[in-house]
Amino acid sequence: MENVNYFSPVFSDSVNPRFGVGSGVSIGHHGEIFQGVYVNDGGKLQRGLVSLMSEAFRAEASFYPNTSGVVSTEPAWKEKAACAAELTLDYCNAPVSGGHLVIKNNIPSAWGLGSSTSDVTAAIRAVGAAFGHALSPRVVADLAVKAEIASDPVMFSDRAVLFAQREGVVLEDFSRHLPPLEILGFNTDPAGYDTLGAPPARYSWWEIEAFRPLIGLLRKAVITQDPRLVGYVASASARINQRHLPKPHFAQLEALTTEVGAVGLQVAHSGTIVGLLFDRAAVNLDYQIAEAKKQLARIGITLTWRLHSSTEHETKKTQIALGPIRDETWERHSSPSHIVGSEFSESEFGSDLTLITSTTPLHPTVV
């Protein structure tokens, strides 16, 4: 998480007053509920995933058009966001081909939380807005994949979709959010995982056949808003993923899931985070989560966070207490020493980005 001042001044010679400043926003996610392959009606295999959206994670972008002919970024190393901005300028037939792009997010990179795609999505929306274009999620998805090879479906934040991450297309639109879930999350490897540096998973035919009924169950889970079915799908997908990107303590985590009454276990299939899923309507929810924390501590996992999945009925989400950091090399997978707490009280995003842009350490409020 970079510590760039989102409202930092832009030098006068980089701004062209003839054009407006465009702003764009994107949420992140907490890994996947499902990831595998989808057999389409023509019998073709397509890679697809369903992300666990969470508004606890957020990226914001501002785009200042100019006539320089190049897109500069702040921070300077946000190359994928710069590429996305250039593609969007071309798509919009913008009257200029340059600009200054400022990116701010609170999402650790390489953990499987959608940091890169959130930056890219916010950048695309900001460039489009600068020239009066409200780009559809499908257009944003197409541009995002062109900019970063593989993308997450954060641009479809208003509903669950089965998304072809390397094609930028929706394979199935579930038309609703996932049912309300409470997530107790944690990271299994502070170094993170280089998604694009590793080859895509090569699934066996047994695994490919197993994906078909899981997609069917997930479809039913969304229609009926059944958290337990979602948990079953997530746990099965996580178990299959163990052959491709194993998580430490997985057998213990599966046993713990049952013991504490969680509905399932989900993972970042191309990352290092894990989440225990709970039914938010459970009468003993707080007790279940407290027990889960105790048992996680016994296997050495002491840093956790609690957040909600995105639903139709909520716009306020719990934020993870991530403190600021000035060393940009952290984004290149150094230790997350900036994390100063495990939970943060519910807070509304909007124009006030105090929790994201603060230059003083953040401290958790236990809720």
N, C-alpha and C positions, 0 to 999 in steps of 0.2 A: 504494500500500500504506500504509494508515494505521498510526499508531504508538499505538494505543489499548492500554492495559494490559488484557489479556483477564481478568486476575484482579483488576481494580480493585474497590474496595469499592462496594457499592450502599447508598445512604442508607437508614437504618432505616425511614423513613416511606414508602419506595417498595416495600417488601417485605411481603407478606402471609404470615405464618407458617403459615396454614392450607393453603397449597399448596406443592408442591415446586418446585424449580428444574429446568427442563428444559434439556437439552443436545442440540445437533445438529451434525453434521459433513457437509461435502460436499467432494469433490475438484473440481478444475478440468479444463481440457483444453488442448490445444495446436492450436487451429484445427480444421480439418475434413479428412477424407479425401475426402469427397464432399459437394457441396451442389448442389441443382438442383430438378427437379420429378419427381414420381412419378405415373404414370397408374394409378389403381386399377382394380379389376375392373369398375366401372361407367363407366369412361372419364373420370372426373373427374380433373383435374389438382390435385395437392396438393404444396406446397413441402415439401421434406424434406432432411435432412442426416445425416451420420454423423461424429461428433466423434472426434478422436484423444485419448482419455482419458489423463491423466497425474496420478499422485498426488504429483508434485512441487509441485502447486498445491493449496491447501487453504483452506477457510473453516470457522470454528467459531463457534457461536452459543450463548449462554446466555439463557434467558428466565425472568424473575422475575415471576410473576403478581401483580397487585394489583387493587384495586377503584377505581382512578382513572377508569376508563372510556376511557382513551386508551393508546396504545402509544408509549412514548418509546424512542429508540434512542441508542446510543453506538457510533460517532459519530452526531451529531444529524441529519446529512444523508442517512442511509441510508433514503430514503423508500420505495424498492421493497421492502426487507426489512420495513419497518413495515407496509406494505400487505399483504404476504404473511402477517405475523403476525396481522393483523386478520382476514383471510380464514380463517386456520386456526382462530382462536378461534371463529368462527362455525360452521365445518365441524364442529368437535369439540363443539359445544353446550356450550362452557366455562361454568362458573358465574360467571366474571368476564369483563369485556370490556376489561381493561387490563393493562398490564405494562411492564416495562423490558427491552429487548432489547439485548444486548451482542454486537457482531459483530467478529470478528478474522479477517483473511485476509492471505495473502502474495502476492496476485494483482494485478498492475498492471491498471488499468481501461483500457478503450478500445483494447486491443491485440488483442482477439479470443481471450482466454484463459478466458472464462467467469466473469469476476469477479462480475458482477451476479447471474447465475443461481446461482452457488455461494453467495453471501450469502443469496439468497432460499431456496434449498433447505435450507441449514443452519438458517435461521430457522423454516421450516415444521416441520422435524423437532424443533427445540427446543421450540416451542409444543406440538406434539403430545405430546412426551415429558413435559412439565409436567403433563399431564392423563391420562397413562397410555396414550396412543395411539401405536402403531408404524405410521405411515402408509405405505402401499404406494407404490412408485415411480410408479405410474399416478396415484394421488391427488395426490402431490407435484407431478407434472408439470402436472396440471390446475390446481392452485392457483397454481403458478409462472407459467403463461401468463396467468392472470387478473391477476396482480400486475404483470407487466412486459411484456405484449403478445407478446413473442417470447422464447423460452427455449432453452437448450441442454439436451441430455439427460444432464446430469451425475448426475441421480438414478438413472439406469440404469448405474451404474458397474461392475456385475458382468458386463456383456456388451455387445457392439456392437448398436446398433439404428439403423434408419432412422427418424428422428424428425421429425414435422411440427412445426416450431418455433413456428408461429403458431396451432396448434390444440392442442398439448399431448398428442398421441396418437402411439403407435408404429405406423408404417406397415408395418414388417417387423422381426421379432425374429430376429437371426442366432444367438441362443442361446449364443454363445461370444464371448470377446474376439477382437480382431484378433490376428494372429500377432505374435510378439515383434519389436519394432522399436527401433532406436536412432535418436534424433533429434538432429540438430545444428540448433539453432534460433537465430533472430536477428530483430531488429525492423527494419522498413524505414522507419518514421516515428515518432519519439518522441512526436509530438503525438497519435497514436492516431486513431480513427475513431468518429464518432457513429453507431452502428447505427440507432437509432430515429429519428434526424434525417434519415436518407436513405431514399428510396423503395426498396421491394424490387426486386430485379433483374427486368427484363422479358426473358425468354428468347425467342429466335427458335424457329420450328418445327424448324429444323435442330438446334438445341441440345437441344430437348425430345426429339427422336428419338434423339439421342446418349446421353441419360441412361439410356435403357432398358437397352442392353447393358452400360453401366458398372455398374449395379446388379446385373445378372446376374454380371458378373465379380467384383464384391466379395463376392457371396454365395458363389461358388466359392472365393475367397481365404480366407474365414473357415472354410469346411468343410475345406479342405485345409491350412489354416494356411500359406499361401504368401505370404511377404513381397513377392515380386516382382510378383504380381498386385495386391496392395494398392498398391504403388508406381505401377503403371501407371494404376490408377484415380485415385489422388491427383494424378498429373501431368496426366492428361486433364482432371480437374475444375478444377485450377488454371489450365490453359490457357484453358478456357472462361470462367473468372472474370475473366480479363484484360480482357475486353470491358466488364465491369461495374464492377470495382474493381481497376484495374491496379496491379501491384507494380513498383517500379523495378528495372532491370537484369534483367528477366525472361528475355530471350533468353540473356543470359550465364549466368544461374542454371540454365536448362535444359541448356546445353552443359556447364556445370560438373558437373551431376548425372551425366551420362554419363561424363565424364572421370575422376571420382574413384571410380566404381563404386557410387554410391548406387542404391538400387532405385527411388527416385522423389523427387518434389518436392511438398510439400503447403503449403497456405496457410490463413490465416484468411480465409474468404470475406467476412466482415464485420468485418475487422480489419486489422492491419498486420504481423503476424508471419508468418514463412516458416520451413519446416523441411525440411532434407535428410533423407531416410529411408534407413536402412541396415539390412541383414539382421544381426541380432544374432549369428547363428551364423557369420558370415563370419570366416575364419581371420585375415584381415588387417584387421580392423575398425578397430583403433587407427590403422593406417597410412592407411586411407581417410579417416578423420576428420581426421587431421593434414594430409593433402593438401588436403582441403576447406577447412580453416581458412586455409591459405596462399593458396589461390585466391580465397577470399572477401576476404581482406585486400587483394588486388590491385585489387578493385573498390570498396574503401573500407569494407568491412564487417569491423570488428575485434572487436566485442563479440558473442560467441556463447555459447550454453549447450548442454550435452549432457544428455539425459535419456532415460528409457525410456518406452515405452508401457505401459499397464496390461495385465497378463496374468493368467491363472488362477493362476499359480504364485508370484507375488511380492506381498509386502506392503510391502517396503522400496523406496523410490525415491530417485533423486538429486534433491536440491533445488537450485534456482537460488539463487545468492548474492545475494539482494536485501536491501540494508541498510534500516534503519528510516528513517522520515521523519515529521516532525511536522506539516508543512504540508499540511493537508487539500486545499488547492487543487490539489495535484499530481494528485489523482483527477479533476480537471477538465481534465486533459490538458496539464499543463506538462511540461518536459523531465525525463527520468528520471535526474537527476543523482545519485540515491541508489544506483544500481547500482555496486557496488564490486568486482565480480569476475565471472569468466565461468563458473566451475564450482564446485560444492560437493561435498564427499564424501558418500557415501551415508549417510543418517541416517534413523532410524525416527521416524515421527510417533507420536502418542499423547498422553498427558497432558503430556509435556514439550515445550513449544512454544518452546524456547530460540531456535531459528533464526528463529522468526516474531516473538516478542515482545521480543527483546533490545533494549536501549536503547543499545547500543554498536555501532559499525560492525562488520559482518561481513566476514571475509576468507576468500577461497577456499582450499580445499585441492585441489590438482591431483591428479586420480586417473587 
